[in-house]
Amino acid sequence: MKTLVIIHAALCLGLIFAIVLFYSLVQAFSTQMDASDPLTYGVPIAAILGYFGSKFFFRKQVESISKDDALKTKFSKYQTASIIQYGLLEAPAFLGILAYYLTANALFLVISVTLTLYIMSLRPSKEKFTKVIPLDGGERRNLDEI
């Protein structure tokens, strides 16, 4: 679990650092929408696809975990599903940060901040793991092993 928490923290800190860095470089906001700019449509679509895609792939990966799997196997599959979920959210967040840097459009920064806050809300914990993964009594007692 510590490894997953560290990966999650690194991804969140990377996004926060990028947001602060590019905001400090641009230091401007534009609320004008340029209909001819493909980023105007691409970033929101990427964010929506990232959000729903991450939920879909995470759910599919978790549903593939069998009750008969060993606890370490269950956690390994959960960890893989979580990392994929974070990646599917982080990519459009970075796209939004880059789009903000290129255009100074506040919409892109807002999308990136929102995705970052959502990723932060997905912080892994043993409680979340036990809610999502089917565990028997013995496995619940052995959660400290992971």
Rosetta silent file (secondary structure, phi, psi, omega in degrees, C-alpha in Angstrom):
SEQUENCE: MKTLVIIHAALCLGLIFAIVLFYSLVQAFSTQMDASDPLTYGVPIAAILGYFGSKFFFRKQVESISKDDALKTKFSKYQTASIIQYGLLEAPAFLGILAYYLTANALFLVISVTLTLYIMSLRPSKEKFTKVIPLDGGERRNLDEI
SCORE:     score description
SCORE:     0.000 S_00000001
   1 L     0.000  -34.377 -178.996    0.000    0.000    0.000 S_00000001
   2 H   -62.095  -38.839  179.503    2.900    2.356    0.732 S_00000001
   3 H   -62.560  -44.014  179.865    4.141    2.055   -2.847 S_00000001
   4 H   -65.758  -38.547  177.840    0.732    2.982   -4.238 S_00000001
   5 H   -64.466  -40.539  179.389    0.466    5.945   -1.847 S_00000001
   6 H   -66.737  -43.165  177.827    3.920    7.152   -2.945 S_00000001
   7 H   -61.038  -45.530  179.716    3.036    6.812   -6.637 S_00000001
   8 H   -61.438  -45.276  179.859   -0.213    8.690   -6.070 S_00000001
   9 H   -63.229  -40.475  179.470    1.542   11.456   -4.137 S_00000001
  10 H   -64.096  -41.573  178.821    4.219   11.811   -6.822 S_00000001
  11 H   -64.752  -43.534  179.186    1.602   12.132   -9.553 S_00000001
  12 H   -64.245  -45.985 -179.968   -0.338   14.729   -7.567 S_00000001
  13 H   -64.114  -36.660  176.604    2.764   16.720   -6.694 S_00000001
  14 H   -61.889  -43.564  178.116    3.894   16.643  -10.324 S_00000001
  15 H   -65.821  -44.547  179.746    0.585   18.085  -11.454 S_00000001
  16 H   -61.805  -44.151  178.134    0.576   20.728   -8.725 S_00000001
  17 H   -59.815  -44.649 -179.844    4.146   21.694   -9.576 S_00000001
  18 H   -64.313  -41.426  179.026    3.290   21.977  -13.289 S_00000001
  19 H   -61.600  -48.964 -179.560    0.203   24.075  -12.570 S_00000001
  20 H   -63.122  -43.913 -178.939    2.141   26.476  -10.338 S_00000001
  21 H   -61.417  -51.779 -176.299    5.078   26.651  -12.752 S_00000001
  22 H   -71.809  -30.195  174.813    3.035   27.356  -15.863 S_00000001
  23 H   -65.854  -41.298  179.957    0.733   29.761  -14.043 S_00000001
  24 H   -68.520  -28.679  177.532    3.756   31.717  -12.839 S_00000001
  25 H   -74.891  -38.442 -175.832    5.151   31.781  -16.384 S_00000001
  26 H   -86.229  -48.831 -179.194    1.915   32.965  -17.998 S_00000001
  27 L    47.380   42.430  178.398    0.416   35.113  -15.211 S_00000001
  28 L  -152.206  157.228  174.926   -2.614   35.931  -17.318 S_00000001
  29 L  -130.214  137.942  172.893   -6.142   34.795  -17.875 S_00000001
  30 E  -126.079  131.321  177.600   -8.164   34.930  -21.012 S_00000001
  31 L  -106.642    6.407  178.573  -11.825   34.025  -21.011 S_00000001
  32 L   -78.850  130.483  178.794  -12.228   34.470  -24.741 S_00000001
  33 L   -96.185  128.440  178.298  -13.055   31.265  -26.563 S_00000001
  34 L  -103.335  104.949 -176.075  -11.480   30.824  -29.975 S_00000001
  35 L   -64.732  -20.899 -179.676  -13.743   28.510  -31.969 S_00000001
  36 L   -85.658   -9.916 -179.131  -11.000   27.942  -34.555 S_00000001
  37 L   -84.785  120.610 -179.176   -8.548   26.630  -31.952 S_00000001
  38 H   -63.764  -23.434  177.893   -8.673   22.812  -31.767 S_00000001
  39 H   -66.002  -27.979  179.437   -7.624   22.957  -28.107 S_00000001
  40 H   -58.477  -33.769  178.899  -10.934   24.642  -27.293 S_00000001
  41 H  -100.594  -34.068 -174.136  -12.661   21.352  -28.073 S_00000001
  42 H   -67.330  -42.871 -177.233   -9.812   18.910  -27.579 S_00000001
  43 H   -67.042  -48.838  177.610   -8.995   19.611  -23.937 S_00000001
  44 H   -62.457  -37.995  178.480  -12.571   19.331  -22.593 S_00000001
  45 H   -65.638  -42.707  178.078  -13.165   16.197  -24.683 S_00000001
  46 H   -62.373  -39.118  179.539   -9.893   14.675  -23.431 S_00000001
  47 H   -65.758  -42.969  178.698  -10.885   15.515  -19.844 S_00000001
  48 H   -65.082  -45.940  178.370  -14.309   13.906  -20.237 S_00000001
  49 H   -63.375  -39.484  177.958  -12.847   10.824  -21.901 S_00000001
  50 H   -63.553  -42.932 -179.450  -10.154   10.608  -19.229 S_00000001
  51 H   -64.159  -55.944 -177.192  -12.697   10.849  -16.423 S_00000001
  52 H   -70.080  -35.741  177.441  -15.163    8.306  -17.760 S_00000001
  53 H   -64.271  -40.470  179.903  -12.439    6.092  -19.220 S_00000001
  54 H   -65.448  -40.752  178.008  -10.620    5.955  -15.897 S_00000001
  55 H   -65.726  -42.129 -178.511  -13.789    4.967  -14.061 S_00000001
  56 H   -64.096  -51.815 -177.713  -14.635    2.357  -16.705 S_00000001
  57 H   -65.868  -37.487  177.548  -11.189    0.730  -16.816 S_00000001
  58 H   -62.691  -47.026 -179.885  -10.837    0.776  -13.029 S_00000001
  59 H   -61.526  -43.374  179.651  -14.223   -0.899  -12.597 S_00000001
  60 H   -63.524  -41.628  179.431  -13.444   -3.523  -15.254 S_00000001
  61 H   -65.781  -41.770 -178.943  -10.071   -4.323  -13.685 S_00000001
  62 H   -68.592  -37.792  178.970  -11.559   -4.595  -10.204 S_00000001
  63 H   -65.614  -23.364 -179.609  -14.416   -6.788  -11.439 S_00000001
  64 L   -79.773   -7.162  179.618  -11.846   -9.201  -12.873 S_00000001
  65 L   -79.292  124.800 -178.168  -10.440   -9.868   -9.386 S_00000001
  66 L   -88.127  148.113  175.478  -11.626  -13.241   -8.144 S_00000001
  67 L   -63.695  -24.464 -177.557  -12.541  -13.971   -4.544 S_00000001
  68 L   -82.513  -11.232  179.446  -10.282  -17.011   -4.814 S_00000001
  69 L   -65.402  152.880  174.935   -7.153  -14.971   -5.632 S_00000001
  70 L   -68.442  156.782 -178.118   -4.499  -14.590   -2.969 S_00000001
  71 H   -57.566  -43.227  179.948   -4.463  -11.304   -1.063 S_00000001
  72 H   -65.152  -36.347  177.401   -1.204  -10.191   -2.721 S_00000001
  73 H   -66.941  -43.064  177.761   -2.632  -10.981   -6.161 S_00000001
  74 H   -59.527  -45.587 -179.196   -5.780   -9.009   -5.366 S_00000001
  75 H   -67.791  -37.727  178.439   -3.737   -6.055   -4.233 S_00000001
  76 H   -60.748  -43.720  178.158   -1.428   -6.274   -7.234 S_00000001
  77 H   -67.147  -38.269  177.073   -4.417   -6.131   -9.589 S_00000001
  78 H   -63.786  -42.238  179.645   -5.918   -3.275   -7.557 S_00000001
  79 H   -63.342  -43.917  177.817   -2.621   -1.404   -7.708 S_00000001
  80 H   -61.569  -45.295  179.422   -2.419   -1.854  -11.485 S_00000001
  81 H   -61.829  -40.016 -179.754   -6.014   -0.675  -11.899 S_00000001
  82 H   -66.447  -43.138 -179.497   -5.329    2.375   -9.722 S_00000001
  83 H   -64.652  -39.974  176.282   -2.189    3.361  -11.631 S_00000001
  84 H   -63.409  -41.844  178.730   -4.048    3.087  -14.946 S_00000001
  85 H   -60.618  -45.837  179.226   -6.846    5.191  -13.482 S_00000001
  86 H   -62.474  -41.816 -179.480   -4.393    7.881  -12.369 S_00000001
  87 H   -64.081  -40.310  179.322   -2.687    7.869  -15.754 S_00000001
  88 H   -67.929  -21.294  176.289   -5.941    8.245  -17.662 S_00000001
  89 H   -92.262  -33.452 -176.609   -6.715   11.312  -15.552 S_00000001
  90 H   -71.477  -36.101 -178.838   -3.234   12.784  -15.486 S_00000001
  91 H   -58.526  -51.776  177.787   -2.782   12.863  -19.269 S_00000001
  92 H   -67.464  -26.919  176.509   -5.694   15.266  -19.934 S_00000001
  93 H   -65.279  -44.243  177.015   -4.674   17.316  -16.885 S_00000001
  94 H   -67.034  -35.793  175.777   -1.209   17.841  -18.377 S_00000001
  95 H   -60.897  -42.366  177.743   -2.785   18.568  -21.765 S_00000001
  96 H   -63.722  -39.187  178.281   -4.859   21.269  -20.098 S_00000001
  97 H   -64.676  -44.364  178.184   -1.784   22.741  -18.421 S_00000001
  98 H   -63.690  -42.176  178.740    0.064   22.821  -21.730 S_00000001
  99 H   -63.452  -38.930  176.458   -2.964   24.352  -23.476 S_00000001
 100 H   -62.567  -42.650  179.671   -3.152   27.037  -20.779 S_00000001
 101 H   -61.296  -39.157 -177.681    0.528   27.799  -21.292 S_00000001
 102 H   -76.783  -32.103 -171.889    0.030   28.163  -25.032 S_00000001
 103 H  -118.297  -16.113 -174.391   -3.193   30.173  -24.971 S_00000001
 104 L    62.008   20.724  179.054   -3.575   31.660  -21.446 S_00000001
 105 E   -79.924  123.042 -176.126   -7.188   30.461  -21.591 S_00000001
 106 H   -63.320  -27.706 -179.870   -8.519   30.070  -18.050 S_00000001
 107 H   -57.076  -42.590 -177.828  -10.802   27.199  -19.086 S_00000001
 108 H   -66.887  -38.153  177.896   -7.817   24.918  -19.598 S_00000001
 109 H   -67.356  -41.169  178.628   -6.355   25.797  -16.212 S_00000001
 110 H   -62.535  -42.721  178.148   -9.707   25.186  -14.508 S_00000001
 111 H   -61.507  -44.249 -179.189   -9.999   21.777  -16.180 S_00000001
 112 H   -65.523  -42.231  178.743   -6.479   20.849  -15.060 S_00000001
 113 H   -64.824  -41.639  179.333   -7.058   21.997  -11.488 S_00000001
 114 H   -62.932  -45.233  177.717  -10.352   20.099  -11.354 S_00000001
 115 H   -63.805  -38.095  178.330   -8.753   16.896  -12.626 S_00000001
 116 H   -64.004  -44.176  177.851   -5.900   17.325  -10.151 S_00000001
 117 H   -63.289  -37.144  177.823   -8.327   17.722   -7.261 S_00000001
 118 H   -66.210  -43.384  177.508  -10.191   14.632   -8.424 S_00000001
 119 H   -60.759  -40.611  178.498   -6.960   12.624   -8.587 S_00000001
 120 H   -61.852  -35.306  179.595   -6.138   13.834   -5.086 S_00000001
 121 H   -69.962  -16.024  179.917   -9.527   12.570   -3.895 S_00000001
 122 L   -88.283   14.057 -178.206   -8.601    9.103   -5.171 S_00000001
 123 L   -48.634  126.289 -177.670   -5.829    8.784   -2.571 S_00000001
 124 L   -71.131  146.258  175.986   -5.404    5.076   -1.885 S_00000001
 125 L  -153.551  163.156  178.072   -6.137    3.662    1.550 S_00000001
 126 H   -64.337  -34.254  179.622   -6.833    0.312    3.133 S_00000001
 127 H   -63.860  -44.495  178.601  -10.440    1.374    3.703 S_00000001
 128 H   -65.295  -38.818  178.913  -10.967    2.082    0.009 S_00000001
 129 H   -60.986  -45.805 -178.017   -9.269   -1.195   -0.878 S_00000001
 130 H   -70.552  -25.116  176.961  -11.573   -3.190    1.398 S_00000001
 131 H   -73.277  -31.956 -173.177  -14.670   -1.447    0.021 S_00000001
 132 H   -93.387  -35.822 -172.637  -13.781   -2.307   -3.569 S_00000001
 133 L  -101.904  133.976  177.970  -12.124   -5.729   -3.307 S_00000001
 134 L   -71.967  116.758 -179.172  -13.906   -8.842   -2.034 S_00000001
 135 L  -123.387  145.835  172.997  -12.037  -10.036    1.063 S_00000001
 136 L   -93.745  177.691 -175.364  -12.767  -12.814    3.507 S_00000001
 137 H   -59.165  -42.042 -179.992  -12.196  -12.548    7.263 S_00000001
 138 H   -64.846  -38.965  179.464   -8.668  -13.941    7.182 S_00000001
 139 H   -67.883  -37.013  178.828   -7.609  -11.555    4.453 S_00000001
 140 H   -62.706  -36.344  178.833   -9.011   -8.589    6.372 S_00000001
 141 H   -71.415  -26.460 -177.511   -6.836   -9.537    9.351 S_00000001
 142 L   -95.724   15.581 -177.696   -3.770   -9.797    7.091 S_00000001
 143 H   -62.706  -24.184 -179.502   -4.150   -6.383    5.467 S_00000001
 144 H   -69.144  -14.385  178.824   -1.040   -5.103    7.227 S_00000001
 145 H   -72.772  -22.824 -176.450    1.041   -7.422    5.013 S_00000001
 146 L   -95.167    0.000    0.000    0.342   -5.346    1.930 S_00000001
